[in-house]
Structures are given as C-alpha cells and as structure tokens.
C-alpha cells in the first residue's frame, strides 16, 4: 500500500524538476506549474501514513519531495530581514483589486480609509467606486491627489496619493497607469498594471489547461514601460494585479533585474488571490499581486490583508528612500569673495544621474534659465540672479518622467521672505554624460 502511495510524491518531484526546464506557457503542464506548490503541500496528508505504516519507499519519497520543494520554494517563502531601516524615510504603497461586483462604492471607501500608506493603486475600479471615492471627504483629506480611470468592466484603474502627482499617463491594452510623484522633493514613478489572466480550458467545472500567450504579451508591454522609466533615470515602484504566479516563466521575465518585495523581504507564501467562493478562508491561494521596484529603491517589508470580501487581498509594501538618497550625485563649488560681496557656496544635487562634473560659470546669459554652452553640446549653463548677502545656493537636477527639472533654491538673507540686494547674475556649468535636448528642461527658482 505505501509503495503505491509513494508514487504521488515521486510524480510531484518529477514535476518540480521538469517544469523549470520545460518552462511551459500553455497546456496542462502550464497549469500544473502554477499549482505545483499546492501539489507539493498536498503530500503532507501522506506523512501520518508514512509514520504509522513505516513504509520505507513512502518515507524516502516524501523526504525527497521535501528537499526539492525547499529548493524550489524556500527562497520565495522565507526571507532575511531587510538591511534598510523600516522606521525612517520610507515610501509606503498599497495595491488592491476591488473585484468589480464584489463591493459597492462605500465598501471601497471603507477599505481605503483603513490604510495608512502614501499611495494606493486600484484595479477593477468601477464607476460606483470612483464616485464614492470622489465624494468621500475622508479619502480627499488623506489622499488629496488622485487619478481615477473607472470602467464598467474590469479595465478600471486608479491611483490615490498623499504626495503631489507631477505627471500621469493612462494606457489600455494592457490597463496601466504611470504617475510621477513628488515625494518630499524626490521624484518617484509609480506604475500599476492589470493584464488579463490567461485563458483556462475547462472540463466541466475543472480547469485542465492554460493558454498564457496573450497575458505574456501584455506582461512584456508592461516590462517595456518599466524599462523605459528606469532608462530615463527614474526611481520606480511597480504594484498591481499581474495575474502571474512566481513559478511561471513569464514572472521571471517580468521581475528580472528588479526587486521583488515578497521574494526579498516577505515571509510565508504571500498568497494574494483566491476564488470568490473561498473568501471565507480569509487567506489567498496564489501570489499574483506583486510589489516590484527599480534597483535603486530597496523593499523594506510587505504584508497581505485578506480579511475583506472579494478574490484579492490588499498588498502593502514599504520601500526605503534612503537607498535612493545615497545614490544622489553631489557636487560643491564656491564663488569667491569680491570686495563687499561675500563668498557663496553652491551645492549641486543630481538626482537624475546626468552630471559627471561641475564648474563655475562666467555669469551666464542676461536672464535666469538653462542654456547649452556654445561649442560644448554636453554642457549646460544654469544661470540665476543672486543677492549680495545670500548665504548658500542649491541647484537640484531631477527627472520627472520625460522632463528634467532644474531648480535653484537660495538661502537668502532674512530667510525665505528676504529680498535680493543688488542682484548678481551667477551661473554654474553642468558637464553631462551626453547631450540632452533643452526643450525637455524646466527651470524653476524655489523660494
């Protein structure tokens, strides 16, 4: 009897070894790949039999399955603590698929107001949800910035933010929002997406095969958006319902080179989805909602709240902005004292990753702004008007989506309300790694 039972763990071991090699994207094996962890866990019911019957074959097959399962899933289930401090300088975000039809607008508002994060991204945002969110005073006070794109089907998307939304762009096919936020002076690009799930082939009520071709194509499009933002030098957080499990080859392609918050700092399976009929379990059964980030934005922690009705849990992720700050390029120069004019220290903070070196300019054009240095296409001269008694100047170069913002802030005599005394035209030259089109540069003087 135990020898017959040993066939099951042996078969699962073969499956766990084969599917990473075969990387199936369609057919019964693709479905088995998604459910492989559950098939391995199902073997636990055989442990009491192996203990009671003392079957050598069953015991060895279960031990082999335990070892292979640990190698396959251990890294996803168990993580070391983050190296970053979770109490300071943290960017907090939550993702929630509202499941169209699972709750009215008031239920969506109740769930959102129960969150304590900087940003909430929503999938399957219906018109009733959007209307209730817009009319809620509590939501407006907590998240004054919003970009809502409701849809009567499953394509509705939304983003709510405590921080100013500098730029936002919505896209369909797949459903996606890209928003650039001003997080305390640092730009953070938030991308949320919701590709449609793969097509299931059914035998009566039972799924027997999966065709993920269309979903995988959508995931490739989403990854292209992520790569484009990173290529622009942006710090990127990616959250949403991606309808892809960690065991699938499409998931590996999606997260390649990115931080996967659950895989790095999460504990347990991190399951975020269950059929609506099993919502009473108050837990998920598959991890298809993900929190990812660019290499410069390290995850600190991640949790799943599966207590609310619907098929999706709320995913909350924390990211360390300290990892972004440490990557800033910083330069300092000083204008020398001249007569009654005191020396002036200038700090240049490059958050766009563009500047290789800095030098003092000769005074620039006869107006504030940014211009290419004649004969030096990879050098920009930033000019501004100072006062005789100014103490310090900071020039910040920040990437906001496709735009570059150059901001000049002066510590003026008498504080922020002080007046310029005997204005002096100053300038610094920023030597870049490559030429850029000045039409994408926005100049600003910050009081």
N, C-alpha and C positions, 0 to 999 in steps of 0.2 A: 504493500500500500504506500509506504513512504517513498519507495523508488518512483512510483507513478507521480506522486505529488512533487518530487524533485524536478520533474520535467518543467514545471512552471517557472521556478527561479532560474533554471538554466536557459529557458527561452528568453526571459527578460534580460539576462546577462548578454545574450547574443544580440538582442535588440539594442541595448545601451552601447555596445561596442560598434555595431554596424551603422547606426543612423548618423553618427558624426562623420563617418567616412562616405556614406552614400549621399548625405545631405539632401534628402528627398524634399521636393517642393510641391508635389501633387501625388494623389493616390492614397491607398490605405497606410503606407509607411509614413507619409507626411502627417497623417492624423495620429498614428501611433507615436511619432516623435513628440508631438505636443503633449500627449498623455503619458509619456514614458515615466515621469516621476511618480504618477499615480499608480501605474502598473507595478513599479518597484515597491511602493508603500503597501500595495495590496498583499504582497508576500508576507507581511507581518502576521497575517492570520494563520500562517503555517508554523510560526515559531512555537506556540504551545504544543502543536502536534510533534514537532521535532524534539522537544524536551520530554514529552510523555512517552513517545514511542522509541526514542533513542535510535532513530534511523540515521545511519552514517551518511548515506547519499543525500538525504534531505538537509542534514546539518551542514555538510560541505557546500552544497549548492546555495543555501541561504547565506553562509559566510562569504562565498564568492560574490553573491549579489550585493551584500552589504558593502564590501570593499569597492566594487565597481560603482555602486550608487554614490558612495562617499567621494570618489574621484570625480564623478560626473557632476554632482550637485552640491558638494560641500562648499565650494567657493562662492556659490550663489546664496547659500543658506546661512553661512557663518562668516562674519567679518570682524576684523580687528578695529578697535576704536580709531576714530579719525585723529590725525596728527594736528588738526586745527582746533582752536578754542571755539566751543559752541556757544559761549556766553557773550561774545563781543564781535561787533562788525559782521553780522550775519544777515544774509538775504534769504527771506522765507517765502516760499511759494506753495500753493496748493492746486491740485488738479481734480476736477470732479466731472464725470459723465453723468448728466442729470437723468438719463434714460427717458426719452420722450414718452410721455404717457404714464410714467411711474409716480409722478407727483405734480401737484398744481404749483402755481407760482409762489404761493405762500410757503410751501414746503421747501422750495429752492431758497427763498429768502431766509428761512429759519436755519437751514444748513450753512449758508454763507456767513450769517451773523455769528454763528458759533465758532468761526475760525479766527485765529489770531496770527495772521500772516501778512506779508507786504503785498502779495499779488495772488489773485485767484483766477485760474483759467478754467473755462467751462466748455464742455462738448454736449451735443444734442440739446442746444439751447432753443427752446420753443418760444413762440410769440407771447404766451402767457407768462413764462418765466421772465422774459425780458421786460414785460410790462410791470410785473411785480417788483423786479429789481429796481427799475427806474423810479417807481413810486415810493420805494422804501426810504424813509428818512435815515434810518439806522445804517443801511447799506451806503447811502450817499455820504454820510458823515465819516464812515470808516474807510470807504473807497471812493474818494471824490473823482478819480479819473476812471473812465470806462470806455470800452469799445465793444459794442454788442452787435452781433450779426445773427439775429434769430432766423429760424427756418421752420416751416410746418412739418418737415420731415426730419431726418437725422443729421442734416448738414449744418445746423445752427452752431455758432461758436461765439465765445465772448471772453473778455479779459477785464478784470477789475483791479485797480491799483491804488495804493496809498501814495505812490510816487508819480510825478508828472509823466505823462506819456508824450514824448517828443515827436514820435512818428509812428504810424500804424498802417499796416497793409494787410488786407484780407484776400484770400485766394480760394478758389474752388477747384476740385479735381486734382489732388485731394483737398479736403477742407483744412485750411491753415490760416493762422494769424501770426504775423511778425510785428512786434511792437518794441520800440526802443524807449527805455525808461531812464529818467534822470534820477539815479539813486544816490542822493546826497552829493551830487557833483560828479558821480561816476556813471557813465552810460552802461546799461545792461540790456542786451537784446533778449527778449523773451519770445520763444516760438512755441505755439501749441498747435497740435495737429490731430486729425481723426480720419485716418484712412479706413475705408470699408473693410470688413472682415473677408477672409477667403470664403469661397463657395463650398458648402458642405454637400456631399452626396449622401442621401438618406436611404435606409432600408426600413420602411415604416417609421417608427419614432427614433430609430437608432442611426447615428452618423457612422458611415463606413469608410469615407474617403474625403480628402480635402484637395481643393484646387486653389493655390495661393498666388497664381500668376498676376492677377490684376492688383491684388493688395501689395505684392512685392514691387510692382512697378510704381505704385504710389509711394511706398517707403523710399524708393530710390529718388523720387522727386523731392520728398521731404529732406532727405540727406543732402541733396544738392542745395537746398535753401540754407541748411545749417553750414555747409562748407563755404558757401558764398559769404555768409556773415562772418565766419572765422577768418576768411581770406581778407576781409576788409579790416581786420584787426579788432573786431568786436568781441566783447565778453558775452557769452551766450548761455542761457538756461533754456532747456527744452523739456516741456511737460505735456502729457496728453494721453489719450487712449489710442495706442498704436496697433491694437489687435494682432500683436505678435508675441509669442512666448519666447523665453530665453533659450530654449532648446532648438529653436528653428534657425536655419542658416540665414534667413532674412534679418533676424535680430542681430546676429554677429556683424552683418554688413552695416546695419543702422548705427550700432554703438562703437564701431571700430575707431580708435583714436580719441574717443570721448570718455568722460567719466559717466559710469552707470551708478547712480547713488545707491540703489539697493545692493548691487553686487559688491560695492566697496565698503559701505558703512551700515547696511541693513542687517537685521537678524531674522532668522526664520525664512519661510518660503516667500514672503512678501506678496502673497496672492491678493489680487485686487478685483477679480471678476468671478461671478457665479451665476447660474441661470436664475432668473427672477423667481422661479418656483422654489428655489432653495435659499431665498434671502433670510428666512427664519434662522439659518445657521449662524448668522452674524459673523461670517468669515468668507474669504474668497477661495476660489479653487484653481485659478490660473493667474499668473502675473503678466498682464497685457497692458497695464497702465504704467508708464515709465517716467522717471525723472533723470534727465541727462544734462551734461554741461560741457562747455569747451575746456580744453586742457588747463586754462588759467583760472577756472572757477571750481574750487575743490568742494565736494559734498561733505557735510558735517554729520547729518543724520537724516533719517527718513522713517515715516510711520504710515500705517494704513488704518483708516477708520471705516469699519464695515458694519456699523450699527444702524445705518439708515436704510429705508426701503429702496429697492432698485437692484440692478445687477452689478453696479460698480461701487467700489469703495472710494472714499476720499483719500488721496495721496498727498501728504505734506512732506516737503523736503526743505532742508536748510543747507545753504551754501556759504562758504567763507569768502567774504570780500577782502579779507587780509591777503589772501593769495593773489588777488588782482592788484592790490595796492603795492605789494612787494615787487611787482613786475613793472612798475612805472619807470620810465626813463627820466632822470632828474639831472639838471644842469644848473650851475650858478655862475653868474658874471657880475661885475660891479662897474658902474660908471664912475670914473674918478672925480674927486672934488675939483671944482674950478672957481676960484675967487670966493664969492659968497654962496656958491652952490655946493651943498654937501654931497659926499659920495652917495651913490644909490645902488643898493643890492637888488639884483634881478634874479628870480628863481624861475626856471623853465621846467614845467612838468609835462612830459609827453606820455599821454595815456593812449595814444593811437599807434604807437610803435613805429613812428615815421622818422624821428630825428636821430641822426648819428653824431652830430656835434653842433656847437653854438658859438657865435662870436658877436661882439658888439657891432652895431651898425653906425653909420655916419650921421644919422638923423632922419633918413627915410624921405618919403615924399612929403608934400606940404599938407598932408591930411592923415587922419588915423586910418589904419587898414593894413592889408596884406598885399604884397606885390612880388613878382619874380625878380630876382636880382639880374640885371642886364648881363648877358653873356654867361650866366650860371643857371641853367634850367632846373637844377636840382636844389636850388637855394631860394628860400623865401625871406623877404624882409618884412618884419612886423613893426609898424610904427604907431605911436600913441603920444598924446600930449600929457606931460607931467607938470607938477608944480615944483617950485624951488625947495620947499620944505617937506617934500614927500619922503617917507621913510623906507619903503620897500615896494617892489612890484613883483607880481606873479603872473607868468604867462602860461596858460594851460592849453594844450592841444588835445582835443577829444574827438573821437569818431562817433558820430550819431548816424547809424545806418549808412547811406551813401554819401552823407555830408561830413565835412570836417569843420569843427568849430574851434576857432582860436579866440580865447577870452583873456583879456588883460584886466587884472584887479590890482588897484593901487591902495596901499596903506597910507592914507593922506593925513597930513597934519590936521588935528581937530577931529579925527575919526572919520566914519563913513559920510558924515554930513559936512565935512570940511570942504573948503573951496580951493581951487587951483590958484596958486600965487605965481605970477609971472611965468606963464606956461612955457615949457621947454619941450621941443619935439625930440623924442627918443626913438631908438629902434634897435632891434636885435635881428641877427640873421640866423635862420634855422637851416642847417645843411641836412638834406633829406637823403634817404637811401635811393630814391628815384624821383623823377619829376612827377608832379601831380597837376591836374587841371585846376586853376584858381577859381573856376566857376563853381566848384563844389565846396569852396571855403566860405564859411560865415564868420565874420569878425564881430566881436562884441566887447564892449567895455563894461565891466561889472563894478557897480558902486561899492 
